[in-house]
């Protein structure tokens, strides 16, 4: 197992380097650069810019340099100093802009993942064991509705119902007096009072998907001979189901941990805009539209970090819950 972890750590380093290179290249694929976008916005507002000023800004930002030189300056700064560069639009260090928002994203999306599993596991097991029962049909209908409704539409519906029924608006993650305060029990309670809406919205579609996957896998396992043998030996029904079939049926679900959190971060962009959440999603969207390459590249690279870390965690969990998996064996 240690050899496997060591190999994966080396692969993670190479993967992150490849992700940073590709992300930096993709960001620069659209015609022009940040300065082009900035000048277009000035022209649209009727402002005129001196060509000498344009050339000075181009030299200052290094837009005239080849791609490999721009990439090497950015990547070497990350490796040697932990410096992700300067945001052109915000005129501030990228690290100052993303850490707080990325922390909010990980907190909200991480809680959404926990809610997904907490709801999906018991319901998925129940609908598989009680196949074609009323509960199975109700869970199926609810699952299809959850998959069909876009997250942003559900967010708008919650905002409307909250205003009509309770006379309050939901949005943001903190009240104004707690936005810059240190973490404490009052701030935690204020966060939970605001975060339930985005957590519920983000968890809806994922929960429905996990229930369907677990139901299908568990139904397949319950038909296998070892389950019949366990029942014939007189084991309690709950032990027959939970000890072996559920553990095997969890394998596809555990393997999704690697991409689940980054997928939630990327899919929460519109939800974050609707609910005015101070997360990384709106910041990534803004940086891509304005071609703020250092800011966008940093966020995309950190999403890659979450992906490779999540993949490693899912592989270790698979080896733990399924004794048939033997890493490093010939």
C-alpha positions as CSV (number, residue, x, y, z in Angstrom):
1,X,0.0,0.0,0.0
2,X,2.8,2.4,0.8
3,X,4.4,1.7,-2.6
4,X,1.0,2.4,-4.2
5,X,0.7,5.7,-2.4
6,X,4.2,6.7,-3.3
7,X,3.6,6.0,-7.0
8,X,0.3,8.0,-6.9
9,X,2.0,11.0,-5.3
10,X,4.6,11.1,-8.1
11,X,1.8,10.7,-10.6
12,X,-0.1,13.6,-8.9
13,X,2.9,15.9,-9.3
14,X,3.2,15.1,-13.0
15,X,-0.6,15.4,-13.5
16,X,-0.7,18.8,-11.8
17,X,2.1,20.1,-14.0
18,X,0.2,18.9,-17.1
19,X,-3.0,20.5,-15.8
20,X,-1.3,23.8,-15.3
21,X,0.3,23.7,-18.8
22,X,-3.0,22.8,-20.5
23,X,-5.1,25.3,-18.5
24,X,-2.7,28.1,-19.2
25,X,-2.8,27.3,-22.9
26,X,-6.6,27.0,-23.0
27,X,-7.1,30.3,-21.3
28,X,-5.1,32.0,-24.1
29,X,-6.9,30.3,-27.0
30,X,-9.5,33.0,-27.5
31,X,-8.3,35.8,-29.7
32,X,-6.6,38.7,-27.9
33,X,-5.8,39.0,-24.2
34,X,-6.9,40.9,-21.1
35,X,-5.6,44.1,-22.6
36,X,-7.7,43.6,-25.7
37,X,-10.8,43.1,-23.7
38,X,-10.0,46.1,-21.5
39,X,-9.5,48.3,-24.6
40,X,-12.7,47.1,-26.1
41,X,-14.7,48.0,-23.0
42,X,-13.1,51.5,-23.1
43,X,-14.0,51.9,-26.7
44,X,-17.6,50.8,-26.1
45,X,-17.9,53.6,-23.4
46,X,-16.5,56.2,-25.8
47,X,-13.0,56.6,-24.1
48,X,-9.9,56.9,-26.2
49,X,-6.5,55.5,-25.2
50,X,-3.2,56.7,-26.4
51,X,-1.4,54.0,-28.5
52,X,1.8,54.7,-26.5
53,X,-0.1,53.8,-23.3
54,X,-1.4,50.7,-24.9
55,X,2.1,49.6,-25.8
56,X,3.4,50.4,-22.3
57,X,0.7,48.3,-20.8
58,X,1.4,45.5,-23.1
59,X,5.1,45.5,-22.1
60,X,4.2,45.8,-18.4
61,X,1.9,42.8,-18.5
62,X,4.2,40.8,-20.7
63,X,1.6,40.1,-23.4
64,X,4.2,40.4,-26.1
65,X,6.3,37.6,-24.9
66,X,6.0,34.0,-26.2
67,X,3.5,31.6,-24.5
68,X,6.3,29.4,-23.0
69,X,8.0,32.4,-21.4
70,X,4.7,33.6,-19.9
71,X,3.9,30.1,-18.6
72,X,7.4,29.6,-17.1
73,X,7.3,32.9,-15.2
74,X,3.9,32.0,-13.8
75,X,4.6,28.3,-13.0
76,X,8.1,29.0,-11.5
77,X,6.6,31.6,-9.3
78,X,4.1,29.1,-8.0
79,X,6.7,26.4,-7.3
80,X,9.4,28.6,-5.8
81,X,7.4,31.3,-3.9
82,X,3.8,30.1,-3.9
83,X,3.0,33.2,-6.0
84,X,0.1,32.7,-8.4
85,X,0.7,36.1,-10.0
86,X,-1.1,39.4,-10.2
87,X,-4.8,39.7,-11.2
88,X,-5.0,42.2,-14.1
89,X,-8.6,43.2,-13.5
90,X,-8.6,43.3,-9.7
91,X,-5.0,44.7,-9.6
92,X,-4.3,42.5,-6.5
93,X,-2.3,39.3,-5.9
94,X,-4.2,36.2,-7.0
95,X,-3.6,34.5,-3.7
96,X,-5.4,37.3,-1.8
97,X,-8.4,36.9,-4.1
98,X,-8.9,33.1,-4.2
99,X,-8.1,31.7,-0.8
100,X,-11.1,33.1,1.0
101,X,-13.5,32.3,-1.9
102,X,-12.0,28.9,-2.5
103,X,-12.3,28.1,1.2
104,X,-16.0,29.0,1.1
105,X,-16.4,26.9,-2.0
106,X,-14.8,23.8,-0.4
107,X,-16.9,24.3,2.8
108,X,-20.2,24.7,1.0
109,X,-19.6,22.0,-1.6
110,X,-18.0,19.6,1.0
111,X,-21.2,19.9,3.1
112,X,-23.2,19.3,0.0
113,X,-21.3,16.1,-0.6
114,X,-21.9,15.0,3.0
115,X,-25.6,15.7,2.6
116,X,-25.7,13.8,-0.6
117,X,-24.2,10.6,0.9
118,X,-26.2,11.0,4.2
119,X,-29.5,11.0,2.2
120,X,-28.6,8.7,-0.7
121,X,-27.2,5.8,1.2
122,X,-30.2,4.8,3.3
123,X,-32.7,5.6,0.5
124,X,-30.6,3.7,-2.1
125,X,-30.4,0.7,0.2
126,X,-34.1,0.8,1.0
127,X,-35.4,1.1,-2.6
128,X,-33.1,-1.8,-3.7
129,X,-34.3,-4.1,-0.9
130,X,-37.9,-3.0,-1.3
131,X,-37.9,-3.2,-5.1
132,X,-41.1,-2.1,-6.8
133,X,-42.7,-0.9,-3.5
134,X,-44.4,2.4,-3.0
135,X,-41.3,3.9,-1.5
136,X,-39.3,2.7,-4.5
137,X,-41.7,4.4,-6.9
138,X,-41.7,7.6,-4.9
139,X,-37.9,7.7,-4.7
140,X,-37.7,7.1,-8.4
141,X,-40.1,10.0,-9.2
142,X,-38.3,12.3,-6.8
143,X,-35.0,11.3,-8.3
144,X,-36.1,12.0,-11.9
145,X,-37.5,15.4,-10.8
146,X,-34.2,16.2,-9.0
147,X,-32.2,15.3,-12.1
148,X,-34.5,17.2,-14.4
149,X,-34.7,20.5,-12.5
150,X,-31.6,22.7,-13.1
151,X,-29.9,23.8,-9.9
152,X,-30.2,27.5,-10.6
153,X,-34.0,27.1,-11.2
154,X,-34.3,25.4,-7.8
155,X,-32.3,28.3,-6.3
156,X,-34.7,30.8,-7.8
157,X,-37.7,28.8,-6.5
158,X,-36.3,28.7,-3.0
159,X,-35.7,32.5,-3.1
160,X,-39.3,33.1,-4.2
161,X,-40.8,30.8,-1.6
162,X,-38.6,32.2,1.2
163,X,-39.7,35.8,0.3
164,X,-43.4,34.9,-0.2
165,X,-43.8,32.6,2.9
166,X,-41.4,34.1,5.4
167,X,-40.8,37.6,4.0
168,X,-37.0,37.1,4.0
169,X,-34.5,36.8,1.2
170,X,-31.8,34.1,1.1
171,X,-28.5,34.9,-0.4
172,X,-24.8,35.1,0.6
173,X,-23.2,33.0,3.3
174,X,-23.0,35.5,6.2
175,X,-24.8,38.4,7.6
176,X,-23.1,41.8,7.1
177,X,-21.8,41.8,10.7
178,X,-20.1,38.4,10.3
179,X,-18.6,38.7,6.9
180,X,-15.2,39.7,8.1
181,X,-15.4,38.4,11.7
182,X,-13.3,35.5,13.0
183,X,-14.9,32.1,13.3
184,X,-16.9,31.6,16.5
185,X,-20.1,29.9,17.5
186,X,-22.3,32.9,16.6
187,X,-20.6,33.1,13.2
188,X,-20.9,29.3,12.6
189,X,-24.6,29.5,13.4
190,X,-25.0,32.5,11.1
191,X,-23.2,30.5,8.3
192,X,-25.5,27.5,8.8
193,X,-28.6,29.8,8.7
194,X,-27.5,31.1,5.3
195,X,-25.8,28.0,3.8
196,X,-28.7,25.6,4.0
197,X,-30.1,26.9,0.7
198,X,-27.0,26.5,-1.5
199,X,-26.2,23.2,0.2
200,X,-29.7,21.9,-0.5
201,X,-29.7,23.1,-4.1
202,X,-26.3,21.6,-4.9
203,X,-27.1,18.3,-3.2
204,X,-30.4,17.7,-5.0
205,X,-29.2,16.5,-8.4
206,X,-26.2,14.6,-7.0
207,X,-28.4,12.8,-4.4
208,X,-30.8,11.7,-7.0
209,X,-27.9,10.3,-9.2
210,X,-26.3,8.5,-6.2
211,X,-29.6,6.8,-5.3
212,X,-30.1,5.5,-8.8
213,X,-26.5,4.2,-9.0
214,X,-26.6,2.5,-5.6
215,X,-30.0,1.0,-6.3
216,X,-28.8,-0.5,-9.6
217,X,-25.6,-1.9,-8.2
218,X,-27.2,-3.3,-5.1
219,X,-30.0,-5.0,-7.1
220,X,-27.3,-6.7,-9.1
221,X,-25.4,-7.9,-6.0
222,X,-28.6,-9.2,-4.2
223,X,-29.1,-11.7,-7.0
224,X,-25.7,-13.3,-6.6
225,X,-25.2,-16.8,-5.0
226,X,-23.2,-15.6,-2.0
227,X,-26.2,-13.7,-0.7
228,X,-28.5,-16.7,-1.0
229,X,-25.8,-18.8,0.8
230,X,-25.6,-16.2,3.6
231,X,-29.4,-16.3,4.1
232,X,-29.3,-20.1,4.1
233,X,-26.8,-20.1,6.9
234,X,-29.3,-18.1,9.0
235,X,-27.6,-14.7,9.1
236,X,-29.9,-11.8,10.1
237,X,-31.2,-10.0,7.0
238,X,-29.6,-6.7,8.0
239,X,-26.2,-8.4,8.2
240,X,-26.7,-10.2,4.9
241,X,-27.4,-6.9,3.2
242,X,-25.0,-4.5,4.9
243,X,-21.9,-6.7,5.4
244,X,-21.3,-7.8,1.8
245,X,-23.6,-6.6,-1.0
246,X,-23.7,-2.9,0.2
247,X,-19.9,-2.8,0.5
248,X,-19.5,-4.1,-3.1
249,X,-22.2,-1.8,-4.4
250,X,-20.5,1.2,-2.9
251,X,-17.5,0.8,-5.2
252,X,-18.8,2.9,-8.1
253,X,-20.0,5.6,-5.7
254,X,-16.6,5.8,-3.9
255,X,-14.8,6.1,-7.2
256,X,-16.8,9.3,-7.9
257,X,-15.2,11.1,-5.0
258,X,-12.3,12.2,-7.3
259,X,-14.4,14.3,-9.6
260,X,-17.4,15.0,-7.4
261,X,-16.1,18.1,-5.5
262,X,-14.5,19.8,-8.6
263,X,-17.7,19.1,-10.5
264,X,-19.7,20.7,-7.7
265,X,-17.4,23.8,-7.8
266,X,-17.8,24.2,-11.5
267,X,-21.5,23.4,-11.6
268,X,-22.2,25.9,-8.8
269,X,-21.2,28.9,-10.9
270,X,-24.7,29.9,-11.8
271,X,-26.1,29.0,-8.4
272,X,-23.5,31.2,-6.8
273,X,-24.4,34.1,-9.1
274,X,-28.1,33.7,-8.3
275,X,-27.6,33.4,-4.6
276,X,-24.8,35.9,-4.4
277,X,-22.3,33.5,-2.8
278,X,-18.7,34.6,-2.2
279,X,-17.3,31.4,-3.7
280,X,-14.8,30.6,-6.4
281,X,-17.4,30.0,-9.1
282,X,-18.3,33.6,-10.0
283,X,-14.7,34.7,-9.7
284,X,-13.7,32.0,-12.2
285,X,-16.5,33.0,-14.6
286,X,-15.4,36.7,-14.4
287,X,-11.8,35.9,-14.9
288,X,-12.6,33.8,-18.0
289,X,-14.8,36.4,-19.6
290,X,-12.2,39.2,-19.0
291,X,-9.2,36.8,-19.9
292,X,-7.5,37.4,-16.6
293,X,-5.2,34.5,-17.3
294,X,-3.3,34.4,-14.0
295,X,-6.5,34.4,-11.9
296,X,-8.3,31.9,-14.1
297,X,-5.3,29.6,-14.3
298,X,-4.8,29.6,-10.6
299,X,-8.5,28.6,-9.9
300,X,-8.4,25.9,-12.6
301,X,-5.1,24.5,-11.3
302,X,-6.5,24.4,-7.7
303,X,-9.6,22.5,-9.1
304,X,-7.1,20.0,-10.6
305,X,-5.5,19.7,-7.1
306,X,-8.9,18.8,-5.7
307,X,-9.4,16.3,-8.4
308,X,-6.1,14.4,-7.9
309,X,-6.4,14.5,-4.1
310,X,-10.0,13.2,-4.4
311,X,-8.9,10.5,-6.7
312,X,-6.3,9.3,-4.3
313,X,-8.8,9.3,-1.4
314,X,-11.3,7.3,-3.5
315,X,-8.6,4.7,-4.4
316,X,-7.6,4.3,-0.8
317,X,-11.3,4.0,0.3
318,X,-11.8,1.4,-2.4
319,X,-8.9,-0.7,-1.1
320,X,-10.4,-0.4,2.4
321,X,-14.0,-1.3,1.7
322,X,-13.4,-4.0,-0.9
323,X,-10.9,-6.8,0.2
324,X,-10.8,-8.1,-3.4
325,X,-8.7,-5.1,-4.4
326,X,-5.0,-5.7,-4.0
327,X,-2.7,-2.9,-5.1
328,X,0.8,-3.9,-6.1
329,X,0.0,-7.6,-6.6
330,X,1.3,-9.3,-9.8
